[in-house]
């Protein structure tokens, strides 16, 4: 695991984030890495092993938790009487819990946006509470699928609220906000292509600092990733709708939204992975995946594609690169492992009983990968062949991805929020 350790040092140094913070979807780098070496491998079961605490959620959703200092933040929605109703807009809740004991510090109700949705196929909470919040330690930035964005102070007071218009999204809003400098960056990849855009909102007041129109992409529910490529930042997005698209994979300058490079690819559900000098992405709906060197300019399809892989099934969660391997969990719980250098498959096995393929995996400082959720989870040792370290059960299945901070895992089930910590 020497190669993984060196790589982890590089990406986390670039992120300039402390180990006790998990400030956005997929953590400080947005790629699923934590330097933490004290995360427990086993938990739950009949004895609730290593379950430090659990607290009931206010409503439901499959947004992932985030952590800053001694606070955990989570977004949920709740209908009157607790029953989903497509004719009724649910309450939008942003909740804060103490990491020490799970005690709720505050719960803020946010005024819903303009989009009353009727298609609830996108999971718990009808998909209204799918986006994961983000924080810079000064404010918490949230998005709900009623097409509303807001910033909250760390004490729960609403600093500003901004409706997302137009909102011709496909089914729901699945993307999460990411932060760069003084901006909140959000991908609006719409079903109506002429409405699609990448937007940088001001952290101060929610006003638009820059906006890049994206009329040549497909729809997407994926979250952009912010990469350091040869010392310069890039925002990489994937948005193809169903099937491949000539400009689905793109990179932009986060300072002004200027496009740097693009490539034919497929992807609309999962976020890209990055490691060992390549960006890997695939559709999340089946089909093929592509590995691209992100150092090019313009259309790089003929010059910077390193390898492709086919025969993929649905995989809503994101891939992850650890050491010399790409790890991809797909339905129905099959893990595929490829060499990051050439895409050659080194293993393909079923993870017995894993309860969701929607949750994105994370990797710790020991080179262990956590396919973790509020249901049945599997922890493996990273390597070219599958080595299962533990299978854990909380009996509260949901699609939310894990958060990791200061020796603890935080898992949002359908009913409860859990803190997993070695006792």
WOQUIZI-V872127 format. One record per pair of residues at least 6 apart in sequence whose ideal C-beta (glycine too) atoms are under 6 Angstrom apart, sorted by the first residue. I is the first residue (numbers start at 1). J is the second residue. D is the distance in whole Angstrom. If there is no record, write none. Layout:
i: {I	I}
j: {J	J}
d: {D	D}
This chain:
i: {1	3	3	4	4	4	8	11	11	12	14	15	15	17	19	19	20	20	21	21	22	22	22	22	22	23	23	23	24	24	25	25	25	25	26	26	27	30	30	31	32	32	33	34	34	35	36	36	36	37	37	38	39	39	39	40	40	40	41	41	41	42	42	42	43	43	43	43	44	44	44	45	50	50	50	52	52	53	53	53	54	54	55	55	56	57	57	58	58	58	58	59	59	59	59	60	60	60	60	61	61	61	61	61	62	62	62	62	62	62	63	63	63	63	64	64	64	65	65	65	65	65	66	66	66	67	67	68	68	70	71	72	72	72	73	73	73	74	74	75	75	75	75	76	76	77	77	77	77	77	78	78	79	79	84	86	89	89	90	91	92	92	92	93	93	94	94	94	95	96	96	97	98	106	108	110	112	113	113	113	113	114	114	115	115	115	119	120	122	122	123	124	127	127	128	128	130	130	130	131	131	131	132	133	133	134	134	134	136	139	139	140	141	141	141	142	143	143	145	145	147	147	148	149	149	150	150	151	151	152	153	160	160	162	166	168	168	168	168	169	170	170	174	175	175	176	177	177	178	178	178	180	180	182	183	183	184	184	185	186	187	187	187	188	189	189	189	189	190	190	191	193	194	196	196	197	197	197	198	199	200	200	202	210	210	212	216	217	218	218	218	218	219	220	220	221	222	222	223	224	224	225	225	225	226	227	227	227	229	233	234	235	235	236	236	236	237	238	238	238	238	238	239	240	240	240	240	241	242	244	246	247	248	248	249	249	249	250	251	251	252	261	261	261	262	263	263	263	264	265	265	266	266	267	267	269	269	270	270	271	272	272	273	273	273	273	275	276	278	278	279	279	280	280	280	282	282	284	284	285	286	286	286	287	288	288	289	290	291	291	292	292	293	293	296	296	307	307	309	313	313	314	315	316	317	317	317	317	318	319	319	320	320	321	322	322	323	324	325	325	326	326	327	328	329	329	329	331	333	333	333	334	335	335	336	337	337	338	346	347	347	349	351	353	354	354	354	355	355	355	355	356	356	358	359	359	359	360	361	361	362	362	362	363	367	368	368	369	369	370	370	371	372	374	374	374	374	374	374	375	376	377	378	379	379	380	380	381	381	396	396	396	396	398	398	398	400	402	402	403	408	408	409	410	411}
j: {367	323	324	322	323	367	33	29	33	35	228	28	29	28	35	36	405	406	68	405	66	67	403	404	405	66	68	135	134	178	64	132	176	223	32	360	34	225	226	274	320	362	363	364	404	365	364	365	404	365	366	407	364	404	409	50	420	422	379	389	390	49	390	392	49	50	392	420	392	393	394	393	420	422	423	419	421	101	102	419	416	418	102	417	416	76	417	76	93	95	107	76	77	78	93	76	124	125	414	76	77	124	125	129	123	124	130	398	399	400	75	129	131	132	132	400	401	72	74	403	410	412	73	133	403	403	405	135	137	99	96	97	99	410	96	133	140	95	412	94	129	133	142	93	129	90	92	125	128	129	90	91	85	90	126	118	112	116	128	109	110	112	144	107	109	108	142	152	107	105	106	104	105	156	156	150	146	146	147	148	163	147	163	146	147	167	171	126	171	172	399	414	145	172	144	145	145	172	174	143	173	176	176	140	142	141	177	179	179	151	159	152	151	177	184	150	149	177	172	173	164	167	163	162	164	158	161	159	160	158	159	205	206	206	195	190	191	192	195	190	191	219	221	187	223	223	184	186	185	224	226	226	254	203	200	209	201	203	200	199	198	224	237	197	196	219	220	239	196	219	219	215	215	214	217	211	213	214	212	211	209	210	209	256	257	257	247	239	239	240	241	245	241	239	268	269	238	271	271	235	237	236	271	272	235	234	236	274	294	254	251	252	254	251	272	279	250	248	249	267	272	281	248	248	266	267	268	268	285	266	264	262	265	267	263	265	281	262	260	261	259	296	297	300	299	292	300	301	301	281	290	283	287	281	283	284	316	284	318	318	279	281	280	319	320	321	321	340	291	306	292	294	291	319	326	289	312	315	316	314	312	313	314	312	308	310	309	308	306	307	304	305	304	306	303	304	342	343	343	330	331	331	330	358	357	358	359	360	360	326	328	327	361	340	363	382	382	340	337	384	338	340	337	336	335	357	371	357	350	351	354	350	349	351	348	346	347	345	384	385	386	386	378	376	371	376	378	373	375	376	397	373	399	399	373	399	401	401	369	371	370	402	404	369	382	379	381	380	382	379	402	378	402	394	396	397	398	411	413	397	393	392	391	389	390	387	388	387	389	413	414	415	416	412	413	414	412	409	411	410	419	421	420	419	418}
d: {4	5	6	6	4	5	6	5	6	5	4	4	5	3	5	5	5	4	5	6	6	4	4	6	5	6	6	5	4	6	6	4	4	5	5	6	6	5	6	6	5	4	5	6	4	4	5	6	6	4	5	4	5	6	6	4	6	5	5	5	5	6	5	6	5	4	5	4	5	5	4	6	5	6	6	4	4	6	4	5	4	5	4	5	6	5	6	5	5	5	6	4	5	3	6	6	5	5	6	4	6	6	4	3	5	5	6	6	4	5	4	5	6	5	4	5	4	5	5	5	5	5	5	6	6	5	4	5	5	5	5	5	6	6	5	5	5	5	6	6	5	6	5	5	5	4	6	5	4	5	6	5	6	5	5	4	5	6	6	6	4	5	5	6	6	5	5	6	5	4	5	6	6	4	4	5	4	4	4	3	5	6	6	5	4	5	5	4	5	4	5	6	5	3	6	5	6	6	5	4	6	5	4	5	5	5	5	5	6	5	6	5	5	5	5	5	5	6	5	4	4	4	6	5	6	6	4	4	5	6	6	5	4	4	5	4	5	4	5	6	4	4	3	5	5	4	5	5	5	6	6	6	4	5	4	5	5	6	5	5	6	5	6	5	5	5	4	4	5	6	5	5	5	4	6	5	5	6	5	5	5	5	5	6	4	4	5	4	6	4	3	5	5	3	4	5	5	5	5	5	5	5	6	6	6	5	6	5	5	5	4	5	5	5	6	6	5	6	5	3	6	5	6	4	5	5	6	6	6	4	5	5	4	6	5	4	6	4	4	5	5	5	5	5	6	5	5	5	5	6	5	4	5	5	5	3	5	4	4	4	5	4	5	4	5	5	3	5	5	6	5	5	5	6	5	3	6	5	5	6	5	5	6	6	6	4	5	5	5	5	5	6	4	6	6	4	6	3	5	5	5	4	4	4	6	5	5	4	4	6	5	5	5	6	5	4	5	5	5	6	5	5	6	5	5	5	6	5	6	5	5	5	6	5	5	5	4	5	4	5	5	5	5	5	6	6	5	6	3	4	4	5	5	4	4	6	5	4	5	5	5	6	6	5	5	6	6	5	5	5	6	5	4	5	4	6	5	5	3	3	5	5	5	5	5	6	5	4	6	3	6	6	6	6	5	5	4	5	6	4	5	4	4	6	5}
